[in-house]
Amino acid sequence: MSNKSAWYFLFLVLGYILYLIFGAVVFSSVELPYEDLLRQQLRGIKRQFLQEHKCLSEERLERFLSKALEASNYGVSILNNASASWNWDFTSSLFFASTVLSTTGYGHTAPLSDGGKAFCIIYSVIGIPFTLLFLTAVVQRIMVYSTWRPIMHIHTHWGLSKPLVAVVHATLLAVVAVSCFFLIPAAIFSALEKNWNFLESFYFCFISLSTIGLGDYVPGEAFNQRFRELYKLGITGRCGFSKKEVHVIQGYKLFFHCCSTVPSSVCLMKQYSSHFQKLENATWLSYLCGLS
């Protein structure tokens, strides 16, 4: 049994390495031509600018651009259309705090001062476990009303078999989850964000939901964004949907927890089996991890 488990674990490691290599090859082949094109365009613009302004040396321009890019990494832009938006007002700070606690970390805003960086470390050390504890408590209560009670109610009152009810319930739960956490928010963001189409909005929802947080798309950062404070507050909020905004950052963590209720729904039909505890303790995952 131990040798079999070791082989499973070895296959898992090799499969994960091959998947990493596969992703690197695809990303490189798809994105590298676009990066090269963008580099050529920037060099052309820079060369044309220096030709039109001969009084400006290339070294001075390099120093200026380096300083501007360094500030941009901290979410501070030199552009006139971005000077009216502050990164550390209350609503923006609340949005930043939510990305820290949810481990999304878009990276478009980062602490500037040493005190802010030190507080961010302490805040995260305490806040991230607290957030996990909070979400776990919420999900445990949601699971009662989203898995156990609906299946038992339909099975008891309608007389349908548990396997059939569990499969239908899992399908409906998946449809509702995809709609509430992907399709509806993507439609709302594509309507509120002028430069986002539906695919980009869907992409942002997935990146936020999975806590990848690349930072290439951040809501509420467009020039002359209407009701920017309310918009940021609505995204950060934990009340689900508002009239114009949809809660994404904190609530999205619930999706993966809710997804875990789908297989648990299917397992309800085995709940009264004497082997249920054995199935729970000796899963395929324990073999892959080499734990049994």
Backbone as JSON, one array per atom type, in Angstrom:
{
  "sequence": "MSNKSAWYFLFLVLGYILYLIFGAVVFSSVELPYEDLLRQQLRGIKRQFLQEHKCLSEERLERFLSKALEASNYGVSILNNASASWNWDFTSSLFFASTVLSTTGYGHTAPLSDGGKAFCIIYSVIGIPFTLLFLTAVVQRIMVYSTWRPIMHIHTHWGLSKPLVAVVHATLLAVVAVSCFFLIPAAIFSALEKNWNFLESFYFCFISLSTIGLGDYVPGEAFNQRFRELYKLGITGRCGFSKKEVHVIQGYKLFFHCCSTVPSSVCLMKQYSSHFQKLENATWLSYLCGLS",
  "N": [[0.82, -1.21, 0.0], [1.96, 1.24, 0.78], [3.96, 1.55, -1.15], [2.41, 1.82, -3.42], [1.1, 4.17, -2.83], [3.29, 5.91, -2.84], [4.05, 5.81, -5.53], [1.76, 6.97, -6.68], [2.02, 9.54, -5.64], [4.41, 10.34, -6.82], [3.66, 10.38, -9.53], [1.83, 12.46, -9.34], [3.52, 14.65, -8.73], [5.15, 14.72, -11.06], [3.15, 15.15, -12.98], [2.26, 17.67, -12.2], [4.55, 19.24, -12.65], [4.81, 18.93, -15.43], [2.44, 20.18, -16.19], [2.97, 22.81, -15.41], [5.07, 23.38, -17.19], [3.71, 23.1, -19.61], [1.87, 25.26, -19.4], [3.7, 27.4, -19.39], [4.81, 27.2, -21.97], [2.57, 27.66, -23.62], [1.7, 30.26, -22.78], [4.0, 31.72, -23.4], [4.2, 31.41, -26.21], [1.86, 32.62, -27.04], [1.77, 35.22, -25.89], [4.29, 36.44, -26.25], [4.72, 37.52, -28.95], [2.97, 39.75, -28.86], [4.11, 41.24, -26.82], [6.6, 41.88, -27.98], [5.73, 43.45, -30.13], [4.6, 45.62, -28.74], [6.88, 46.62, -27.45], [8.37, 47.51, -29.7], [6.66, 49.52, -30.63], [6.77, 51.34, -28.47], [9.49, 52.03, -28.5], [9.58, 53.31, -30.98], [7.86, 55.51, -30.51], [9.3, 56.82, -28.5], [11.7, 57.43, -29.88], [10.71, 59.14, -31.87], [9.75, 61.22, -30.28], [12.13, 62.23, -29.14], [13.34, 63.17, -31.44], [11.64, 65.25, -32.14], [11.98, 66.94, -30.03], [14.72, 68.16, -29.6], [16.14, 69.5, -27.71], [16.03, 68.07, -25.43], [17.76, 65.63, -23.76], [18.48, 62.09, -24.16], [19.2, 60.82, -21.79], [18.1, 62.41, -19.74], [15.4, 62.11, -20.31], [15.15, 59.37, -19.85], [15.6, 59.27, -17.07], [13.38, 60.71, -16.18], [11.23, 59.09, -17.1], [11.8, 56.76, -15.71], [11.38, 57.54, -13.07], [8.64, 58.16, -13.23], [7.56, 55.65, -13.86], [8.29, 54.21, -11.61], [6.73, 55.49, -9.66], [4.28, 54.81, -10.7], [4.16, 52.11, -10.17], [3.38, 52.11, -7.56], [0.81, 52.91, -7.73], [0.48, 55.59, -8.29], [-0.07, 58.07, -10.58], [1.21, 60.19, -13.16], [-0.31, 61.37, -15.02], [-2.7, 63.76, -16.15], [-5.42, 63.13, -16.16], [-5.63, 61.31, -14.16], [-4.99, 62.46, -11.81], [-6.95, 63.36, -10.13], [-7.95, 61.27, -8.68], [-7.53, 59.64, -5.68], [-5.44, 57.26, -4.07], [-5.49, 56.51, -1.45], [-7.68, 57.4, -0.03], [-10.61, 56.98, 2.11], [-12.45, 55.03, 1.05], [-10.92, 53.82, -0.98], [-8.84, 52.83, 0.55], [-10.27, 51.03, 2.08], [-11.02, 49.24, 0.11], [-8.47, 48.33, -0.59], [-7.75, 47.08, 1.83], [-9.56, 44.97, 1.82], [-8.62, 43.48, -0.37], [-6.22, 42.67, 0.65], [-6.93, 41.07, 2.88], [-8.4, 39.1, 1.62], [-6.45, 37.91, 0.18], [-6.16, 38.53, -2.48], [-4.78, 40.71, -3.74], [-4.21, 42.86, -5.92], [-2.14, 44.58, -6.66], [-2.06, 47.07, -7.83], [-2.03, 49.15, -6.09], [0.06, 49.97, -3.42], [1.59, 50.06, -0.16], [3.28, 53.08, 0.63], [4.95, 54.14, 2.62], [7.32, 53.2, 5.23], [6.11, 52.67, 7.65], [3.51, 52.04, 6.8], [4.01, 49.69, 5.35], [4.97, 48.02, 7.38], [2.7, 47.91, 9.04], [0.97, 46.65, 7.27], [2.01, 44.07, 7.15], [1.6, 43.14, 9.81], [-1.17, 43.48, 9.98], [-2.02, 41.67, 8.02], [-1.08, 39.21, 8.99], [-2.69, 38.81, 11.2], [-5.24, 39.29, 10.13], [-5.75, 37.63, 7.84], [-5.94, 34.83, 8.73], [-8.15, 35.32, 10.41], [-10.06, 36.09, 8.54], [-10.33, 33.7, 7.08], [-11.38, 32.1, 9.1], [-13.78, 33.43, 9.57], [-15.09, 33.18, 7.04], [-15.25, 30.42, 6.9], [-17.03, 29.89, 9.01], [-19.29, 31.18, 8.01], [-19.79, 29.73, 5.65], [-20.3, 27.18, 6.65], [-22.79, 27.56, 7.79], [-24.24, 28.3, 5.56], [-24.15, 25.95, 4.07], [-25.93, 24.29, 5.38], [-28.43, 25.19, 4.58], [-28.19, 25.07, 1.86], [-27.52, 22.54, 1.0], [-28.04, 20.14, 2.7], [-30.72, 20.49, 3.84], [-32.47, 21.19, 1.55], [-32.27, 18.82, -0.05], [-33.12, 16.77, 1.7], [-35.69, 17.69, 2.24], [-37.01, 17.57, -0.28], [-36.69, 14.85, -0.79], [-38.15, 13.74, 1.32], [-40.79, 14.86, 1.17], [-41.53, 14.7, -1.51], [-40.86, 12.2, -2.28], [-38.8, 11.39, -3.94], [-35.81, 9.72, -5.07], [-32.73, 9.79, -3.27], [-30.21, 9.81, -4.73], [-31.02, 10.85, -7.27], [-32.11, 13.35, -6.54], [-29.83, 14.51, -5.43], [-28.09, 14.74, -7.65], [-29.54, 16.47, -9.36], [-29.74, 18.66, -7.66], [-27.01, 19.34, -7.34], [-26.41, 20.12, -9.96], [-28.13, 22.34, -10.34], [-27.11, 23.99, -8.32], [-24.53, 24.47, -9.3], [-25.14, 25.91, -11.64], [-26.39, 28.19, -10.58], [-24.27, 29.21, -9.05], [-22.3, 29.8, -11.02], [-23.69, 31.7, -12.47], [-24.17, 33.75, -10.56], [-21.63, 34.46, -9.69], [-20.04, 34.82, -11.9], [-21.32, 35.33, -14.54], [-23.42, 37.3, -14.14], [-22.02, 39.35, -12.56], [-20.01, 39.94, -14.49], [-21.53, 41.01, -16.6], [-22.5, 43.31, -15.33], [-20.13, 44.72, -14.72], [-19.13, 45.12, -17.3], [-20.98, 46.94, -18.18], [-20.66, 49.1, -16.43], [-17.93, 49.77, -16.48], [-16.26, 51.59, -18.82], [-14.26, 50.85, -20.62], [-14.19, 48.13, -20.63], [-15.0, 45.05, -22.07], [-17.32, 42.26, -22.3], [-15.86, 39.87, -22.13], [-13.44, 40.71, -20.96], [-14.44, 41.6, -18.52], [-15.48, 39.21, -17.52], [-13.09, 37.83, -17.33], [-11.81, 39.38, -15.36], [-13.5, 38.81, -13.19], [-13.02, 36.08, -12.82], [-10.26, 36.08, -12.24], [-10.28, 37.51, -9.88], [-11.94, 35.92, -8.28], [-10.48, 33.55, -8.05], [-8.46, 34.48, -6.53], [-6.09, 35.21, -7.75], [-5.4, 37.76, -8.75], [-4.07, 39.64, -10.72], [-3.96, 42.33, -11.35], [-4.17, 43.76, -13.69], [-6.67, 44.54, -14.45], [-8.72, 46.61, -12.69], [-11.51, 47.57, -10.92], [-13.26, 50.74, -10.9], [-11.2, 52.53, -11.38], [-11.13, 54.09, -13.58], [-10.94, 57.12, -15.56], [-12.71, 59.92, -14.43], [-14.72, 58.47, -13.14], [-17.98, 57.78, -12.3], [-19.55, 58.33, -9.18], [-17.45, 57.24, -7.64], [-16.55, 56.67, -5.02], [-18.76, 55.38, -3.85], [-18.91, 53.28, -5.6], [-16.49, 51.87, -5.16], [-16.96, 51.23, -2.5], [-19.18, 49.6, -2.78], [-18.12, 47.41, -4.16], [-16.37, 46.46, -2.3], [-18.03, 45.8, -0.27], [-20.07, 43.52, 1.73], [-22.58, 42.72, 1.2], [-23.69, 41.43, -0.93], [-25.5, 42.09, -3.72], [-25.9, 45.39, -4.97], [-27.64, 48.3, -6.19], [-26.22, 49.19, -8.44], [-23.67, 48.23, -8.25], [-21.69, 45.28, -7.65], [-20.82, 42.96, -5.23], [-17.59, 41.66, -5.05], [-14.9, 41.06, -4.23], [-14.56, 40.14, -1.43], [-16.73, 38.35, -1.18], [-16.35, 36.52, -3.23], [-14.66, 34.54, -2.39], [-16.33, 32.76, -1.18], [-17.31, 31.25, -3.22], [-15.61, 29.09, -4.02], [-15.75, 27.65, -1.67], [-18.43, 27.06, -1.69], [-18.5, 25.52, -3.96], [-17.4, 23.24, -3.01], [-19.5, 22.08, -1.78], [-20.91, 20.78, -3.7], [-19.86, 18.15, -4.45], [-20.35, 17.12, -1.92], [-23.06, 17.08, -1.82], [-23.69, 15.08, -3.64], [-22.68, 12.96, -2.24], [-24.5, 12.62, -0.25], [-26.31, 10.65, -0.71], [-25.02, 8.44, 0.12], [-24.9, 8.57, 2.78], [-26.0, 7.11, 4.83], [-24.76, 4.76, 4.64], [-22.75, 2.09, 5.81], [-20.15, 2.23, 5.05], [-19.49, 4.82, 4.65], [-17.92, 6.41, 6.33], [-15.46, 5.24, 5.92], [-15.01, 5.81, 3.24], [-14.69, 8.5, 3.47], [-12.41, 8.79, 4.98], [-10.43, 7.49, 3.58], [-9.67, 8.61, 0.96], [-9.02, 9.26, -2.55], [-7.35, 11.41, -2.63], [-5.78, 11.28, -0.35], [-4.18, 9.14, -1.02], [-2.74, 10.19, -3.17], [-1.28, 12.16, -1.91], [0.34, 10.68, -0.39], [-0.38, 9.86, 2.16], [-1.6, 7.62, 3.05]],
  "CA": [[0.0, 0.0, 0.0], [2.82, 2.41, 0.86], [4.61, 1.71, -2.45], [1.4, 2.33, -4.34], [0.91, 5.57, -2.5], [4.48, 6.65, -3.27], [3.97, 5.96, -6.98], [0.74, 7.97, -6.96], [2.56, 10.86, -5.32], [5.4, 10.64, -7.85], [2.91, 10.76, -10.72], [1.26, 13.77, -9.07], [4.59, 15.64, -8.87], [5.5, 14.81, -12.48], [2.04, 15.78, -13.67], [2.23, 19.1, -11.88], [5.67, 19.87, -13.35], [4.46, 18.97, -16.85], [1.4, 21.19, -16.37], [3.65, 24.09, -15.35], [5.8, 23.56, -18.45], [2.69, 23.32, -20.64], [1.4, 26.63, -19.27], [4.77, 28.32, -19.8], [4.93, 27.15, -23.42], [1.41, 28.31, -24.23], [1.75, 31.69, -22.5], [5.11, 32.31, -24.15], [3.89, 31.43, -27.64], [0.73, 33.52, -27.29], [1.99, 36.59, -25.43], [5.57, 37.01, -26.66], [4.61, 38.42, -30.11], [2.34, 41.01, -28.46], [5.11, 42.0, -26.06], [7.57, 42.4, -28.93], [5.08, 44.54, -30.86], [4.49, 46.76, -27.84], [8.22, 47.18, -27.28], [8.7, 48.25, -30.91], [5.86, 50.75, -30.66], [7.3, 52.27, -27.47], [10.77, 52.55, -29.01], [9.27, 54.25, -32.04], [7.34, 56.74, -29.92], [10.41, 57.48, -27.81], [12.59, 57.97, -30.9], [10.04, 60.28, -32.5], [9.69, 62.29, -29.29], [13.45, 62.83, -29.03], [13.59, 63.91, -32.67], [10.85, 66.48, -32.12], [12.44, 67.78, -28.91], [16.16, 67.95, -29.6], [16.74, 70.11, -26.53], [15.95, 67.1, -24.35], [18.66, 64.5, -23.97], [17.89, 60.79, -23.88], [19.44, 60.48, -20.39], [17.1, 63.11, -18.91], [14.11, 61.47, -20.57], [15.18, 58.09, -19.16], [15.42, 59.52, -15.64], [11.99, 61.1, -15.96], [10.37, 57.93, -17.29], [12.07, 55.83, -14.63], [10.68, 58.04, -11.88], [7.2, 58.03, -13.45], [7.21, 54.23, -13.78], [8.42, 53.82, -10.21], [5.52, 55.97, -8.98], [3.14, 54.05, -11.21], [4.13, 50.82, -9.47], [2.7, 52.33, -6.29], [-0.53, 53.39, -8.01], [0.47, 57.05, -8.45], [0.12, 58.38, -11.99], [1.53, 61.57, -13.46], [-1.25, 61.85, -16.02], [-3.68, 64.74, -15.64], [-6.74, 62.53, -15.97], [-5.6, 60.43, -12.99], [-4.57, 63.22, -10.62], [-8.1, 63.64, -9.26], [-8.28, 60.07, -7.93], [-6.54, 59.33, -4.64], [-5.36, 55.84, -3.79], [-5.54, 56.23, -0.02], [-8.85, 57.91, 0.69], [-11.17, 55.92, 2.94], [-13.03, 53.94, 0.27], [-9.83, 53.11, -1.65], [-8.13, 52.08, 1.59], [-11.13, 49.9, 2.43], [-10.87, 48.29, -1.0], [-7.14, 47.72, -0.44], [-7.79, 46.17, 2.98], [-10.28, 43.76, 1.42], [-7.75, 42.67, -1.23], [-5.19, 42.07, 1.5], [-7.52, 40.01, 3.69], [-8.83, 38.02, 0.74], [-5.23, 37.47, -0.49], [-6.25, 38.78, -3.91], [-3.57, 41.47, -4.01], [-4.12, 43.29, -7.31], [-0.82, 45.16, -6.9], [-2.12, 48.41, -8.41], [-1.76, 50.05, -4.98], [0.92, 49.37, -2.4], [1.99, 51.06, 0.84], [4.44, 53.9, 0.27], [5.81, 54.41, 3.77], [7.77, 52.05, 5.99], [5.08, 52.38, 8.63], [2.42, 51.35, 6.12], [4.44, 48.33, 5.02], [5.02, 47.24, 8.62], [1.33, 47.66, 9.47], [0.38, 45.69, 6.34], [2.45, 42.74, 7.57], [0.89, 42.78, 11.04], [-2.59, 43.4, 9.64], [-2.25, 40.44, 7.25], [-0.84, 38.05, 9.84], [-3.89, 38.64, 12.03], [-6.48, 39.38, 9.37], [-5.99, 36.52, 6.9], [-6.57, 33.71, 9.46], [-9.47, 35.75, 10.87], [-10.95, 36.03, 7.37], [-10.61, 32.28, 6.82], [-12.27, 31.64, 10.16], [-15.09, 34.04, 9.32], [-15.7, 32.58, 5.87], [-15.59, 29.04, 7.24], [-18.26, 29.92, 9.81], [-20.4, 31.55, 7.12], [-20.06, 28.64, 4.71], [-20.91, 26.09, 7.4], [-24.21, 27.87, 7.94], [-24.84, 28.27, 4.23], [-24.27, 24.56, 3.63], [-27.13, 23.69, 5.97], [-29.59, 25.58, 3.8], [-27.96, 24.88, 0.43], [-27.29, 21.14, 0.64], [-28.74, 19.13, 3.5], [-32.17, 20.7, 3.98], [-33.23, 21.03, 0.31], [-32.31, 17.43, -0.5], [-33.96, 16.01, 2.6], [-37.08, 18.14, 2.09], [-37.55, 17.0, -1.52], [-36.74, 13.39, -0.63], [-39.2, 13.37, 2.28], [-42.12, 15.29, 0.77], [-41.85, 14.32, -2.88], [-40.6, 10.78, -2.43], [-37.78, 11.11, -4.95], [-34.63, 9.06, -4.52], [-31.65, 10.71, -2.91], [-29.24, 10.02, -5.82], [-31.58, 11.73, -8.28], [-32.2, 14.69, -5.97], [-28.47, 15.04, -5.25], [-27.55, 15.12, -8.95], [-30.27, 17.68, -9.81], [-29.35, 19.75, -6.77], [-25.65, 19.75, -7.67], [-26.46, 20.83, -11.24], [-28.72, 23.67, -10.11], [-26.18, 24.78, -7.52], [-23.44, 24.9, -10.18], [-25.67, 26.94, -12.53], [-26.59, 29.4, -9.78], [-22.96, 29.74, -8.66], [-21.67, 30.39, -12.19], [-24.44, 32.92, -12.82], [-24.03, 34.8, -9.54], [-20.24, 34.85, -9.47], [-19.34, 35.08, -13.15], [-22.08, 35.93, -15.64], [-24.07, 38.55, -13.72], [-21.03, 40.39, -12.31], [-19.35, 40.33, -15.74], [-22.44, 41.89, -17.31], [-22.55, 44.58, -14.61], [-18.86, 45.41, -14.91], [-19.03, 45.57, -18.69], [-21.84, 48.12, -18.33], [-20.16, 50.2, -15.62], [-16.58, 50.13, -16.9], [-16.38, 51.97, -20.23], [-13.25, 50.2, -21.46], [-14.23, 46.68, -20.44], [-16.05, 44.28, -22.73], [-17.81, 41.18, -21.44], [-14.78, 38.91, -21.9], [-12.53, 41.3, -19.98], [-15.13, 41.59, -17.23], [-15.49, 37.82, -17.08], [-11.71, 37.54, -16.97], [-11.57, 40.01, -14.06], [-14.24, 38.07, -12.17], [-12.33, 34.83, -12.54], [-8.98, 36.39, -11.6], [-10.58, 37.9, -8.5], [-12.5, 34.76, -7.59], [-9.41, 32.6, -7.76], [-7.48, 35.24, -5.73], [-4.84, 35.41, -8.48], [-5.19, 39.19, -8.6], [-2.97, 40.12, -11.54], [-3.91, 43.78, -11.26], [-4.3, 44.43, -14.98], [-8.01, 45.13, -14.45], [-9.17, 46.98, -11.35], [-12.71, 48.4, -11.09], [-13.31, 52.03, -10.26], [-9.98, 53.3, -11.58], [-11.23, 54.83, -14.83], [-11.0, 58.57, -15.44], [-14.04, 60.5, -14.26], [-15.65, 57.41, -12.75], [-19.12, 58.31, -11.55], [-19.79, 57.75, -7.85], [-16.3, 56.36, -7.44], [-16.5, 56.21, -3.63], [-19.82, 54.39, -3.67], [-18.56, 52.13, -6.42], [-15.49, 51.13, -4.41], [-17.59, 50.69, -1.31], [-20.06, 48.51, -3.19], [-17.31, 46.25, -4.51], [-15.76, 45.96, -1.08], [-19.05, 45.41, 0.69], [-20.4, 42.11, 1.93], [-24.05, 42.62, 1.19], [-24.15, 40.8, -2.16], [-25.73, 42.98, -4.84], [-26.52, 46.68, -4.77], [-28.36, 48.69, -7.39], [-25.34, 49.33, -9.59], [-22.42, 47.52, -8.05], [-21.79, 43.91, -7.18], [-19.71, 42.6, -4.34], [-16.76, 40.68, -5.72], [-13.62, 40.67, -3.63], [-14.69, 39.28, -0.26], [-17.71, 37.29, -1.37], [-15.92, 35.53, -4.19], [-14.03, 33.41, -1.7], [-17.37, 31.81, -0.84], [-17.63, 30.4, -4.36], [-14.87, 27.85, -3.96], [-16.29, 26.88, -0.56], [-19.74, 26.55, -2.12], [-18.25, 24.44, -4.91], [-17.12, 22.02, -2.27], [-20.76, 21.48, -1.36], [-21.47, 19.99, -4.8], [-19.62, 16.72, -4.22], [-20.96, 16.67, -0.68], [-24.46, 16.8, -2.12], [-23.75, 13.78, -4.26], [-22.36, 11.95, -1.22], [-25.59, 12.46, 0.7], [-27.03, 9.4, -0.93], [-24.26, 7.39, 0.78], [-24.68, 8.99, 4.15], [-26.43, 6.09, 5.77], [-24.01, 3.54, 4.39], [-21.76, 1.8, 6.85], [-18.82, 2.49, 4.51], [-19.33, 6.24, 4.36], [-16.78, 6.94, 7.07], [-14.25, 4.74, 5.28], [-14.82, 6.59, 2.02], [-14.28, 9.85, 3.84], [-11.07, 8.76, 5.56], [-9.47, 6.88, 2.64], [-9.97, 9.16, -0.35], [-7.93, 9.21, -3.52], [-6.42, 12.49, -2.37], [-4.82, 10.83, 0.64], [-3.21, 8.3, -1.71], [-1.88, 11.04, -3.97], [-0.39, 12.89, -1.02], [1.19, 9.75, 0.32], [-0.74, 9.85, 3.56], [-2.15, 6.33, 3.42]],
  "C": [[0.86, 1.25, 0.0], [3.54, 2.65, -0.47], [3.65, 2.27, -3.48], [1.15, 3.8, -4.1], [2.08, 6.41, -2.97], [4.47, 6.86, -4.79], [2.92, 6.99, -7.37], [1.28, 9.38, -6.71], [3.59, 11.28, -6.36], [4.72, 11.08, -9.15], [2.28, 12.15, -10.55], [2.31, 14.87, -9.27], [4.97, 15.83, -10.34], [4.4, 15.48, -13.29], [1.98, 17.27, -13.43], [3.35, 19.85, -12.59], [5.37, 19.99, -14.84], [3.38, 20.02, -17.12], [1.99, 22.59, -16.3], [4.37, 24.39, -16.67], [4.82, 23.83, -19.59], [2.16, 24.75, -20.6], [2.43, 27.64, -19.73], [4.9, 28.36, -21.32], [3.78, 27.89, -24.1], [1.45, 29.82, -24.02], [2.85, 32.37, -23.31], [4.78, 32.45, -25.63], [2.78, 32.42, -27.97], [1.09, 34.97, -27.0], [3.27, 37.23, -25.93], [5.47, 37.89, -27.9], [3.96, 39.76, -29.75], [3.3, 41.87, -27.66], [6.14, 42.63, -26.99], [7.0, 43.57, -29.72], [4.97, 45.78, -30.0], [5.83, 47.41, -27.6], [8.63, 48.01, -28.5], [7.93, 49.56, -31.0], [6.4, 51.78, -29.67], [8.63, 52.86, -27.92], [10.54, 53.57, -30.11], [8.75, 55.57, -31.5], [8.44, 57.53, -29.22], [11.36, 58.13, -28.81], [12.0, 59.2, -31.57], [9.98, 61.48, -31.55], [11.04, 63.0, -29.16], [13.81, 63.63, -30.28], [12.85, 65.23, -32.7], [11.28, 67.44, -31.02], [13.95, 67.55, -28.73], [16.84, 68.57, -28.39], [16.76, 69.16, -25.33], [16.85, 65.91, -24.66], [17.96, 63.19, -23.6], [18.07, 60.4, -22.41], [18.41, 61.15, -19.48], [15.72, 62.49, -19.09], [14.05, 60.12, -19.85], [14.96, 58.26, -17.67], [13.98, 59.88, -15.32], [11.05, 59.9, -16.07], [10.57, 56.91, -16.17], [11.35, 56.25, -13.36], [9.17, 57.88, -12.02], [6.76, 56.58, -13.34], [7.31, 53.72, -12.34], [7.21, 54.26, -9.4], [4.3, 55.2, -9.43], [3.02, 52.69, -10.55], [3.44, 50.9, -8.12], [1.29, 52.91, -6.5], [-0.64, 54.88, -8.15], [0.83, 57.37, -9.89], [0.38, 59.87, -12.17], [0.56, 62.18, -14.46], [-2.29, 62.78, -15.39], [-5.03, 64.1, -15.34], [-6.79, 61.58, -14.78], [-5.27, 61.17, -11.71], [-5.71, 63.47, -9.67], [-8.46, 62.46, -8.38], [-7.16, 59.76, -6.94], [-6.6, 57.83, -4.33], [-5.57, 55.5, -2.32], [-6.6, 57.04, 0.69], [-9.54, 56.73, 1.37], [-11.68, 54.75, 2.11], [-11.95, 53.14, -0.46], [-9.03, 52.29, -0.65], [-8.94, 50.87, 2.03], [-11.06, 48.83, 1.36], [-9.52, 47.59, -0.91], [-7.12, 46.72, 0.71], [-8.5, 44.88, 2.61], [-9.43, 42.87, 0.52], [-6.64, 42.01, -0.43], [-5.77, 40.88, 2.27], [-7.97, 38.83, 2.84], [-7.67, 37.41, -0.04], [-5.32, 37.61, -2.01], [-5.04, 39.58, -4.38], [-3.4, 41.89, -5.45], [-2.78, 43.93, -7.64], [-0.86, 46.54, -7.51], [-1.86, 49.48, -7.37], [-0.96, 49.32, -3.93], [1.32, 50.44, -1.4], [3.27, 51.78, 0.42], [5.44, 54.03, 1.41], [6.24, 53.11, 4.44], [6.75, 51.66, 7.05], [3.9, 51.64, 8.03], [2.77, 49.93, 5.76], [4.47, 47.44, 6.26], [3.61, 46.92, 9.12], [0.66, 46.63, 8.57], [0.77, 44.27, 6.72], [1.67, 42.27, 8.79], [-0.6, 42.58, 10.77], [-2.91, 42.1, 8.91], [-2.09, 39.21, 8.13], [-2.06, 37.76, 10.71], [-5.14, 38.49, 11.18], [-6.78, 38.21, 8.47], [-6.54, 35.29, 7.62], [-7.96, 34.07, 9.97], [-10.49, 35.7, 9.74], [-11.31, 34.59, 7.04], [-11.57, 31.71, 7.86], [-13.68, 32.16, 9.94], [-15.8, 33.37, 8.15], [-16.08, 31.12, 6.12], [-16.88, 28.98, 8.04], [-19.47, 30.25, 8.95], [-20.79, 30.39, 6.23], [-20.71, 27.46, 5.43], [-22.4, 26.32, 7.6], [-24.94, 27.88, 6.61], [-25.08, 26.84, 3.77], [-25.51, 23.89, 4.18], [-28.34, 23.97, 5.09], [-29.41, 25.33, 2.3], [-27.77, 23.43, 0.04], [-28.21, 20.19, 1.41], [-30.25, 19.31, 3.48], [-32.93, 20.58, 2.67], [-33.36, 19.58, -0.14], [-33.23, 16.59, 0.39], [-35.43, 16.4, 2.47], [-37.72, 17.52, 0.85], [-37.68, 15.48, -1.4], [-37.9, 12.97, 0.28], [-40.59, 13.67, 1.75], [-42.5, 14.84, -0.64], [-41.58, 12.84, -3.16], [-39.59, 10.42, -3.49], [-36.55, 10.49, -4.28], [-33.52, 10.08, -4.25], [-30.61, 10.88, -4.02], [-29.74, 10.98, -6.88], [-31.64, 13.17, -7.77], [-30.82, 15.32, -5.84], [-27.87, 15.51, -6.57], [-28.22, 16.4, -9.46], [-29.86, 18.88, -8.97], [-27.95, 20.26, -7.1], [-25.61, 20.53, -8.97], [-27.01, 22.23, -11.06], [-27.78, 24.56, -9.32], [-25.02, 25.29, -8.37], [-23.91, 26.03, -11.1], [-25.83, 28.26, -11.78], [-25.24, 30.04, -9.42], [-22.28, 30.43, -9.84], [-22.37, 31.7, -12.57], [-24.16, 34.05, -11.84], [-22.6, 35.3, -9.42], [-19.47, 35.14, -10.74], [-20.19, 35.89, -14.12], [-22.7, 37.26, -15.25], [-23.06, 39.64, -13.38], [-20.31, 40.85, -13.58], [-20.23, 41.27, -16.55], [-22.5, 43.27, -16.65], [-21.27, 45.37, -14.82], [-18.7, 45.91, -16.34], [-19.9, 46.78, -18.97], [-21.28, 49.33, -17.57], [-18.77, 50.68, -16.05], [-16.59, 50.37, -18.42], [-15.43, 51.18, -21.13], [-13.22, 48.69, -21.32], [-15.34, 46.07, -21.29], [-16.43, 43.1, -21.82], [-16.71, 40.17, -21.14], [-13.8, 39.45, -20.86], [-13.16, 41.33, -18.59], [-15.2, 40.19, -16.66], [-14.1, 37.39, -16.61], [-11.38, 38.14, -15.6], [-12.28, 39.24, -12.94], [-13.53, 36.77, -11.82], [-11.01, 35.07, -11.8], [-9.21, 36.78, -10.14], [-11.08, 36.72, -7.69], [-11.43, 33.77, -7.18], [-8.3, 33.21, -6.92], [-6.12, 35.31, -6.41], [-4.44, 36.87, -8.42], [-4.01, 39.73, -9.39], [-2.85, 41.64, -11.52], [-4.01, 44.5, -12.58], [-5.68, 45.05, -15.16], [-8.43, 45.36, -13.0], [-10.38, 47.9, -11.51], [-12.6, 49.72, -10.35], [-12.1, 52.9, -10.45], [-10.02, 54.12, -12.86], [-11.33, 56.32, -14.56], [-12.46, 59.03, -15.36], [-15.09, 59.42, -13.97], [-16.76, 57.99, -11.9], [-19.31, 57.55, -10.24], [-18.67, 56.78, -7.47], [-16.26, 55.81, -6.02], [-17.54, 55.14, -3.36], [-19.52, 53.11, -4.44], [-17.54, 51.24, -5.7], [-16.1, 50.48, -3.17], [-18.48, 49.51, -1.64], [-19.3, 47.26, -3.53], [-16.74, 45.61, -3.25], [-16.78, 45.37, -0.13], [-19.35, 43.93, 0.72], [-21.9, 41.87, 1.89], [-24.56, 42.04, -0.11], [-24.27, 41.8, -3.28], [-26.32, 44.3, -4.35], [-27.18, 47.08, -6.08], [-27.46, 48.75, -8.62], [-24.08, 48.5, -9.48], [-22.68, 46.12, -7.53], [-20.59, 43.61, -6.33], [-18.93, 41.47, -4.97], [-15.66, 40.17, -4.8], [-13.81, 39.72, -2.46], [-15.61, 38.1, -0.53], [-17.28, 36.21, -2.32], [-15.25, 34.34, -3.53], [-15.07, 32.34, -1.37], [-17.65, 30.83, -1.98], [-16.91, 29.06, -4.29], [-15.36, 27.0, -2.79], [-17.64, 26.27, -0.96], [-19.56, 25.41, -3.13], [-17.97, 23.13, -4.19], [-18.38, 21.35, -1.78], [-21.37, 20.61, -2.44], [-21.15, 18.51, -4.63], [-20.22, 16.22, -2.93], [-22.44, 16.37, -0.88], [-24.62, 15.42, -2.73], [-23.52, 12.68, -3.22], [-23.48, 11.76, -0.2], [-26.32, 11.13, 0.53], [-26.29, 8.22, -0.29], [-24.15, 7.62, 2.28], [-25.02, 7.9, 5.15], [-25.73, 4.76, 5.55], [-22.96, 3.33, 5.47], [-20.34, 2.09, 6.37], [-18.56, 3.97, 4.28], [-18.11, 6.82, 5.07], [-15.46, 6.47, 6.45], [-13.96, 5.51, 4.0], [-14.29, 7.98, 2.33], [-12.83, 9.88, 4.31], [-10.02, 8.24, 4.58], [-9.79, 7.34, 1.23], [-8.77, 9.03, -1.26], [-6.92, 10.3, -3.25], [-5.36, 12.07, -1.34], [-3.78, 9.91, 0.01], [-2.22, 9.16, -2.49], [-0.87, 11.78, -3.1], [0.52, 11.97, -0.22], [0.89, 9.63, 1.78], [-1.33, 8.51, 3.98], [-1.75, 5.28, 2.4]]
}
